[in-house]
Amino acid sequence: MIIIGGIHGVGKSYFCEQITEQTGLKAYSASKLITELKQEQFKSDKLIADIGGNQNYLLDAVGKISDKEYLLDGHFCLLNSVGEVERVPLDTFKQLPINAIMVIYDDVSKVVERLNTRDGIKHSEVTFEKFQNEELSYAKGVAELLCVPFASIKSESRIEDAVKEINEWSKI
């Protein structure tokens, strides 16, 4: 599994679609896996009440994936029910079969504008700047702890560079 991390609205889904087209690796969305098992949709305000509890659903869903190698579009941090940045529990990542981690980042003003256009909600750039910084920092720390490769890539970067990296990782 290669985790494709990043904050809401950074372009993880689009990025995974592009990688899938060029590598043949299947992509799964952590949010979709959780909502399918939990049978409950997430709110458009991006606030998550039970971050830790949701990870149990994710672990169960990932356990049912039969693909040998795939992409998982997900998060290392989320906004909790009061809008504060909260790390996904480290135990979640320790239990996942992670081979590599790539985090997508972008200018926060662009991300906030995308979310406003997509969801009709204006998020705080200050909060999302903190969110993105923590996402990058924590993901790198998780990669170091798990001894797996890590890369961060700007949303607008050449997809070919990311494909090359992912193809190398898929051989591990």
C-alpha positions in Angstrom: 0.0 0.0 0.0 1.2 3.5 -0.9 -0.6 6.1 1.1 -1.4 9.3 -0.7 -1.9 11.9 2.0 -2.9 15.5 2.1 -5.4 17.9 3.5 -9.0 18.2 2.2 -9.2 19.9 -1.2 -5.5 19.5 -2.1 -6.3 17.2 -5.0 -5.6 13.7 -3.7 -8.5 12.1 -5.6 -7.5 13.7 -8.9 -3.8 12.8 -8.3 -4.8 9.1 -7.6 -6.9 9.0 -10.8 -3.8 10.2 -12.8 -1.5 7.7 -11.1 -4.0 4.9 -11.7 -4.2 5.7 -15.4 -0.4 5.6 -15.7 0.5 2.7 -13.5 -2.6 0.5 -13.3 -2.5 0.6 -9.5 -6.0 0.7 -8.1 -6.8 3.6 -5.8 -9.1 3.5 -2.7 -10.4 6.4 -0.7 -10.1 6.0 3.1 -13.1 8.2 3.5 -15.2 6.1 1.1 -14.1 2.9 2.8 -15.0 4.2 6.2 -18.4 5.5 5.1 -19.3 2.3 3.3 -18.6 0.2 6.4 -20.0 2.8 8.9 -23.0 3.5 6.6 -22.8 7.1 7.5 -21.7 10.1 5.4 -19.1 12.7 6.6 -20.3 16.3 6.9 -19.3 18.8 4.2 -17.8 21.1 7.0 -14.9 18.5 7.2 -15.2 18.3 11.0 -14.8 14.7 12.3 -16.3 13.8 15.7 -14.7 10.4 16.3 -11.3 10.4 14.5 -9.9 7.4 16.5 -13.1 5.3 16.2 -13.3 5.8 12.4 -9.9 4.3 12.0 -11.2 0.9 13.2 -13.6 1.0 10.2 -10.7 1.8 8.0 -8.6 -1.0 9.3 -11.5 -3.5 8.8 -12.1 -2.2 5.2 -8.4 -2.4 4.3 -8.3 -5.9 5.6 -10.8 -6.9 2.9 -8.8 -5.5 0.0 -7.3 -8.3 -2.0 -5.0 -6.2 -4.2 -1.3 -6.8 -3.6 -0.3 -3.2 -4.2 -2.6 -0.2 -4.3 -3.0 3.5 -3.5 -4.9 4.6 -0.4 -6.0 8.2 -0.6 -6.3 9.4 3.0 -5.2 11.7 5.8 -2.6 11.8 8.6 -4.4 14.6 10.4 -8.0 15.7 10.4 -10.1 18.5 11.8 -11.9 17.3 15.0 -15.4 18.3 16.0 -14.3 21.7 17.2 -12.2 22.5 14.1 -8.8 21.8 15.7 -6.1 19.8 13.8 -5.8 16.3 15.3 -3.5 13.5 14.3 -4.9 10.2 13.2 -3.7 7.7 15.9 -0.2 6.3 15.2 -1.5 2.8 15.9 -3.6 3.1 12.8 -0.5 3.4 10.6 1.3 0.7 12.5 -1.5 -1.7 11.6 -1.7 -0.8 7.9 0.5 -2.6 5.3 2.3 0.6 4.3 5.1 0.4 1.7 5.5 4.1 1.1 4.0 7.5 1.8 3.5 10.4 -0.5 1.8 13.7 0.6 0.3 16.2 -1.8 0.4 19.8 -0.8 -0.6 23.1 -2.4 -0.9 26.8 -1.7 -3.5 27.0 1.1 -5.3 29.9 -0.5 -6.0 27.7 -3.5 -7.1 24.8 -1.3 -9.5 27.0 0.7 -10.9 28.4 -2.6 -11.4 24.9 -4.0 -13.3 23.8 -0.9 -15.4 26.9 -1.0 -16.3 26.3 -4.6 -16.9 22.5 -4.1 -18.6 22.5 -0.8 -19.9 26.1 -0.4 -18.0 26.5 2.9 -15.3 29.1 3.5 -12.6 27.7 5.7 -9.9 29.6 7.6 -6.6 29.9 5.7 -4.9 30.1 9.1 -6.4 26.8 10.2 -5.7 25.1 6.9 -2.1 26.4 6.9 -1.6 24.7 10.3 -3.5 21.6 9.0 -1.2 21.3 6.0 2.0 21.8 8.0 1.0 19.2 10.5 -0.1 16.8 7.8 3.3 17.0 6.2 5.3 16.9 9.4 3.3 13.9 10.9 3.4 11.9 7.7 7.1 12.3 7.4 7.5 11.2 11.1 5.2 8.1 10.4 7.4 7.2 7.4 10.5 7.5 9.5 9.0 5.4 12.3 7.8 2.7 9.9 11.1 2.9 7.9 9.2 3.4 4.6 10.0 5.9 1.8 8.5 9.3 2.0 8.0 12.0 -0.6 6.0 15.3 -0.7 4.9 16.7 -4.0 3.1 20.0 -4.9 -0.3 19.5 -6.4 0.7 21.1 -9.7 3.9 19.1 -10.2 4.6 16.9 -13.1 2.6 13.7 -12.6 5.4 11.9 -14.5 7.8 12.5 -11.6 5.3 11.1 -9.1 4.7 8.1 -11.3 8.4 7.3 -11.5 8.7 7.4 -7.7 5.6 5.3 -7.2 6.8 2.7 -9.8 10.1 2.5 -7.9 8.2 2.0 -4.6 6.0 -0.7 -6.1 9.0 -2.8 -6.7 9.9 -2.8 -2.9 
